[in-house]
Amino acid sequence: MNDSKTEIEFQNLVNKFRNLMSELRLNTTVQKEYILRILFETDEHLSAEDILLNLKEKYNIKVGIATVYRVLNLLEEIGLA
């Protein structure tokens, strides 16, 4: 797939995510957006631990496992996961 097309698709997803978060009066954080990016970039099923490892290895983002679980639950609730 074309990288620029993929990036545009991801930016559209992020914009949708931000709008939903705003409607729910929830904060959008860098950590949430990086978790969204990890999920967007793969077609595989990832565990929370896999996501945590990817965040650290690819982006040098440190979050707790509880945060990953909360974000996954949130994304599922709003229909993005």
C-alpha positions in Angstrom: 0.0 0.0 0.0 1.1 3.5 -0.7 2.8 5.1 2.4 1.3 8.5 1.8 -2.2 7.0 1.4 -1.7 4.9 4.6 -0.6 8.1 6.5 -3.7 9.9 5.2 -5.9 7.1 6.3 -4.2 7.1 9.8 -4.7 10.9 10.1 -8.4 10.5 9.2 -8.6 7.8 12.0 -6.9 10.1 14.5 -9.2 13.0 13.6 -12.2 10.7 14.1 -10.7 9.5 17.4 -10.1 13.1 18.6 -13.7 14.1 17.7 -15.1 11.2 19.6 -13.0 12.0 22.6 -14.1 15.6 22.5 -17.8 14.5 22.3 -17.2 12.3 25.3 -15.3 15.1 27.1 -12.3 12.9 27.5 -8.7 13.9 27.1 -6.7 12.8 24.0 -3.2 11.9 25.0 0.0 11.0 23.1 -0.1 7.6 24.6 -3.7 6.9 23.3 -2.7 8.0 19.8 0.4 5.9 19.8 -1.6 2.8 20.9 -4.1 3.6 18.1 -1.1 3.8 15.6 0.2 0.4 16.8 -3.2 -1.1 16.2 -3.6 0.6 12.8 -0.2 -0.6 11.6 -0.8 -4.3 12.1 -3.3 -6.8 10.8 -2.4 -9.2 13.6 -4.0 -9.7 16.9 -1.9 -8.1 19.6 -2.0 -8.6 23.3 -1.7 -5.7 25.7 1.8 -6.9 26.4 2.6 -6.9 22.6 1.3 -3.3 22.4 3.4 -2.3 25.4 6.5 -3.8 23.8 5.9 -2.1 20.5 5.4 1.3 22.1 8.8 0.9 23.9 10.7 -0.5 20.9 9.3 1.6 18.0 8.5 4.9 19.7 10.3 4.9 23.0 7.0 5.6 24.7 6.7 4.3 28.3 3.2 3.5 29.6 1.9 1.1 32.2 0.1 -2.1 31.3 -3.0 -0.7 33.0 -3.0 2.3 30.6 -2.9 0.0 27.6 -5.8 -2.0 28.9 -7.8 1.1 29.6 -7.1 2.5 26.1 -8.0 -0.8 24.5 -11.3 -0.9 26.4 -12.0 2.7 25.4 -11.2 2.1 21.7 -13.6 -0.9 21.8 -16.3 1.1 23.5 -16.2 3.8 20.9 -16.0 1.4 18.0 -12.4 1.9 16.9 -11.0 -1.5 18.0 
